[in-house]
Amino acid sequence: MNASLQALVVEDHVAMRSVVRKMLQQMRYFQLIDDASDGEEAWAKLANGNFDLAVSDVNESVAKL
């Protein structure tokens, strides 16, 4: 299978970020898997990158604001 997609994993917990990265790597669709530890870092990477997929969690307490 030819990996050609690019993904961004946005997660503040290091262990969960690693789990999601490994799951995406196992799919073998992604040429590049980058990560960000928070929304601010993610926005900067999204503005400068060309991602086909972004995976993010949502903090419920922040989402209610």
Protein Blocks (a to p, Z undefined) as FASTA:
>chain_A
ZZfbdcddddfblklmmmmmmmmmmnomafbdcddfbfklmmmmmmmmccfbdcddddfk
lmmZZ
